[in-house]
Amino acid sequence: MPTTGVFSFVLATAAVVYLSVRRRRQRRLSRFVCGFALQEVSLQYQLLRRLQQHRGMSVGILNGDESFEEPRARLQAEIDSLFKRQIGQALPAVFRDVGTIRERLPRGWQTLRQQWRGWDGDHCLQQHNALIAKQLNGLVILALESGLLAYDEPRHRHLADIIARRLPDALERTGQLRALATGCAATGCCTALHRVRLRFLSEQVRNNLSAVCKSTQAPFGDQELAEVASVTMKQVDRFLTALEGELIDSAKIALESAEVFAKATQALETQFSLAESVLQRLALIHAHDARVQGRPSLRVT
């Protein structure tokens, strides 16, 4: 009987040690996956910025403004480079659905870059919208599969939700607005359908950014981030108000397409700056967690 008791004690101890080691390994894997995901999110935002710019410039060209061609060609090369960089990064096994999207997006981009010259402005806009929608869907899946949306701390989960869901929605509505308004300015007129679409997008941008601002406040936000979001909202609202007066509700369009594109780009860049602030906070959280556990962190670039 004593031998049986000793054996049971040793077995129980071994089980405890095994479970402890397993949990530590799982935590290390989780930290690595989250760190990788933050790098991937940063890359996706770089790609989003350029795909949106390419959309606006392409629509401007197809509506008669060839001055966009040189910067559009540079953007095309940058997008090619970003896709090559993405393909060159091996995915951890946990990213199943992300891997599938990763394979499809470059193919969709290749089709678009080869065929866009044969489309009209509206079709070009629609094809860009569809490609970017797939990319943003992949961003949400990345955040889910990596565990970014399952942080233990509610505030950390909240920041991840802003960067993966809330801000991309606002950015994409603004990007669509820029492309459509640029096309209208290039032709010098807005159809009734385009005006309806522009008003709808303008309202969506305001609503989405308002939701982002509220999400940066209590109980899980911080004062500095809330102030950045508030400034962003005011700058974007000023742009939308001016666009409504000078283009959407104006019987005659006096704005040049390059001017519309530039002003809309400023409104977009303030939102991208807000995204960078949120991403930096998540990177600091990850770096702190890694130091606490005695492992090096991944730097977000």
C-alpha positions in Angstrom: 0.0 0.0 0.0 2.8 2.5 0.8 4.2 1.8 -2.6 0.9 2.4 -4.3 0.6 5.7 -2.4 4.1 6.8 -3.5 3.3 5.9 -7.1 0.1 7.9 -7.0 1.9 10.9 -5.5 4.6 10.7 -8.2 2.0 10.4 -11.0 0.0 13.3 -9.6 3.1 15.5 -9.4 4.1 14.6 -12.9 0.7 15.5 -14.2 0.9 18.9 -12.5 4.3 19.5 -13.9 3.2 18.5 -17.4 0.1 20.7 -17.3 2.2 23.6 -16.0 4.8 23.2 -18.8 2.0 22.9 -21.4 0.3 26.1 -20.2 3.7 28.0 -20.4 4.2 26.7 -23.9 0.7 27.7 -24.9 1.2 31.2 -23.4 4.5 31.6 -25.3 2.8 30.4 -28.5 -0.1 32.8 -27.9 2.4 35.7 -27.4 4.3 34.9 -30.6 1.1 34.6 -32.6 -0.2 38.0 -31.3 3.1 39.6 -32.0 3.1 38.2 -35.6 -0.5 39.4 -36.0 0.4 43.0 -35.0 3.1 43.0 -37.6 0.6 41.7 -40.1 -2.0 44.3 -39.1 0.6 47.0 -39.7 1.3 45.6 -43.2 -2.4 45.4 -44.0 -2.9 49.1 -43.1 0.0 50.0 -45.4 -1.6 48.0 -48.2 -5.1 49.5 -47.5 -3.7 53.0 -47.8 -2.2 52.3 -51.2 -5.1 50.3 -52.6 -7.4 53.1 -51.7 -5.2 55.7 -53.3 -4.9 53.5 -56.4 -8.7 53.3 -56.6 -9.1 57.1 -56.4 -6.4 57.8 -59.0 -7.7 55.1 -61.4 -11.2 56.4 -61.2 -9.9 60.0 -61.9 -8.0 58.8 -64.9 -10.9 56.9 -66.4 -13.0 60.0 -66.0 -10.6 62.1 -68.0 -7.8 63.3 -65.7 -4.6 61.7 -66.9 -2.5 63.7 -64.5 -2.9 60.9 -62.0 -1.1 58.4 -64.2 2.4 58.9 -62.9 1.6 58.7 -59.2 -0.7 55.8 -60.0 2.1 53.8 -61.6 4.3 54.4 -58.6 1.5 53.2 -56.3 1.1 50.1 -58.4 4.8 49.2 -57.9 4.5 49.8 -54.2 1.4 47.5 -54.0 3.3 44.8 -55.9 6.1 45.1 -53.4 3.8 44.9 -50.4 2.2 41.8 -51.7 5.6 40.2 -52.4 6.6 41.0 -48.8 3.4 39.5 -47.5 3.8 36.3 -49.5 7.4 36.0 -48.3 6.3 35.8 -44.6 5.5 32.3 -43.5 2.2 32.0 -41.6 2.0 30.2 -38.2 -0.2 27.1 -38.5 -3.0 28.7 -36.4 -3.9 31.0 -39.3 -6.0 28.7 -41.5 -8.5 31.1 -43.1 -6.0 33.9 -43.2 -3.8 31.8 -45.4 -6.6 31.2 -47.9 -7.3 35.0 -48.1 -3.6 35.7 -48.5 -3.5 33.5 -51.6 -6.6 35.0 -53.2 -5.8 38.7 -52.7 -2.7 38.9 -54.8 -4.5 37.1 -57.6 -7.4 39.6 -57.4 -4.9 42.5 -57.5 -3.2 41.1 -60.5 -6.5 40.9 -62.4 -7.4 44.4 -61.4 -4.0 46.0 -62.3 -4.1 44.3 -65.7 -7.7 45.1 -66.7 -8.7 48.4 -65.1 -7.8 50.5 -68.2 -10.6 48.7 -70.1 -13.3 49.6 -67.6 -15.4 52.7 -67.0 -15.0 54.7 -63.8 -18.0 53.1 -62.0 -16.9 49.5 -62.7 -13.3 50.3 -61.7 -14.6 51.7 -58.4 -16.7 48.6 -57.8 -13.8 46.2 -58.5 -11.5 48.1 -56.1 -14.3 48.1 -53.5 -14.7 44.3 -53.8 -11.0 43.7 -53.5 -10.6 46.0 -50.5 -13.7 44.4 -48.8 -12.0 41.0 -49.0 -8.8 42.5 -47.5 -10.7 44.0 -44.6 -12.6 40.8 -44.0 -9.2 39.1 -43.8 -8.1 41.7 -41.2 -11.0 40.7 -38.9 -10.3 37.0 -39.4 -6.6 37.7 -38.6 -7.6 39.4 -35.3 -9.9 36.4 -34.5 -7.5 33.6 -35.3 -4.5 35.3 -33.6 -6.4 35.9 -30.3 -6.0 39.7 -30.6 -9.8 40.0 -30.0 -9.5 37.6 -27.0 -7.0 39.5 -24.8 -7.6 38.9 -21.1 -7.8 42.6 -20.3 -11.0 44.2 -21.6 -9.1 47.4 -22.5 -6.7 45.4 -24.7 -9.6 43.6 -26.5 -11.2 47.0 -27.0 -8.2 48.5 -28.7 -7.9 45.4 -30.9 -11.6 45.8 -31.9 -10.9 49.4 -32.9 -8.0 48.5 -35.1 -9.5 45.4 -36.7 -13.2 46.5 -37.1 -14.2 50.0 -36.3 -11.5 52.1 -37.9 -11.2 50.1 -41.1 -15.0 50.7 -41.7 -14.5 54.4 -41.3 -11.4 54.5 -43.5 -13.0 52.5 -46.3 -16.1 54.7 -46.4 -13.9 57.7 -46.6 -11.8 56.0 -49.3 -14.9 55.2 -51.4 -16.0 58.8 -51.0 -12.7 60.1 -52.2 -12.7 57.9 -55.3 -16.3 58.8 -56.3 -15.9 62.5 -55.6 -12.6 62.5 -57.6 -14.4 60.9 -60.5 -17.2 63.5 -60.4 -14.8 66.4 -60.3 -12.8 64.9 -63.3 -16.0 64.8 -65.4 -17.2 68.1 -64.1 -20.6 66.8 -63.2 -22.4 64.5 -60.7 -25.3 62.3 -61.7 -28.3 62.1 -59.4 -27.2 58.5 -58.5 -23.7 59.7 -57.6 -25.0 62.5 -55.4 -27.2 60.0 -53.5 -24.2 57.7 -53.1 -21.9 60.6 -51.9 -24.5 61.8 -49.4 -24.9 58.2 -48.1 -21.1 57.8 -47.8 -20.7 61.1 -46.1 -23.3 60.2 -43.5 -21.7 56.8 -42.9 -18.2 58.3 -42.4 -19.6 60.6 -39.7 -21.5 57.8 -38.0 -18.6 55.4 -38.1 -16.0 58.0 -36.8 -18.4 59.1 -34.1 -18.6 55.4 -33.0 -14.8 55.2 -33.0 -14.6 58.4 -30.9 -17.0 57.0 -28.3 -15.1 53.7 -28.2 -11.8 55.5 -27.3 -13.5 57.0 -24.2 -14.5 55.4 -20.9 -14.6 52.8 -19.6 -11.8 51.2 -21.7 -10.2 54.1 -23.5 -7.6 56.6 -22.4 -7.7 60.4 -22.4 -4.8 60.9 -24.8 -6.3 58.5 -27.4 -9.7 60.1 -27.0 -8.3 63.5 -27.7 -6.6 62.2 -30.9 -9.9 60.7 -32.0 -11.7 63.9 -31.3 -9.3 66.0 -33.4 -9.6 63.4 -36.2 -13.4 63.7 -36.1 -13.3 67.5 -36.3 -10.9 67.5 -39.2 -12.9 64.9 -41.2 -16.1 66.7 -40.5 -14.7 70.0 -41.8 -13.7 68.2 -45.0 -17.2 66.6 -45.4 -18.9 69.9 -44.8 -16.8 71.6 -47.5 -17.3 68.7 -49.9 -21.0 68.9 -49.5 -21.1 72.6 -50.2 -18.7 72.6 -53.1 -19.5 69.3 -54.9 -22.3 67.1 -53.5 -25.0 69.9 -53.2 -23.5 72.2 -55.8 -25.2 72.7 -59.2 -21.8 73.4 -60.8 -18.6 71.7 -59.8 -15.7 74.2 -59.6 -13.2 71.9 -57.9 -10.4 70.2 -59.8 -10.2 66.5 -59.3 -6.6 66.7 -58.0 -7.9 69.2 -55.4 -10.7 66.9 -54.3 -8.3 63.9 -54.1 -5.8 65.9 -52.0 -8.3 67.2 -49.5 -9.9 63.8 -49.1 -6.4 62.3 -48.6 -5.8 64.7 -45.8 -9.0 63.5 -44.1 -7.9 59.9 -44.6 -4.4 60.5 -43.3 -5.8 61.8 -40.0 -7.6 58.5 -39.6 -4.5 56.5 -40.5 -2.6 58.5 -37.8 -5.3 57.5 -35.3 -4.9 53.9 -36.4 -1.1 54.1 -35.8 -1.7 55.5 -32.3 -4.0 52.5 -31.5 -1.5 50.0 -33.0 1.4 51.5 -31.0 -0.6 51.0 -27.8 -1.2 47.4 -28.7 2.5 46.9 -29.5 3.5 48.4 -26.1 1.1 46.0 -24.4 2.6 43.0 -26.3 6.1 44.2 -25.5 5.3 44.5 -21.8 3.7 41.1 -21.7 6.8 39.6 -23.4 9.2 41.2 -20.9 7.1 40.0 -18.0 7.4 36.5 -19.3 11.1 36.8 -20.1 10.8 36.6 -23.9 11.7 39.0 -26.6 8.9 40.9 -28.3 8.3 41.4 -32.0 8.7 45.0 -33.2 5.7 46.4 -35.1 6.9 48.2 -38.3 
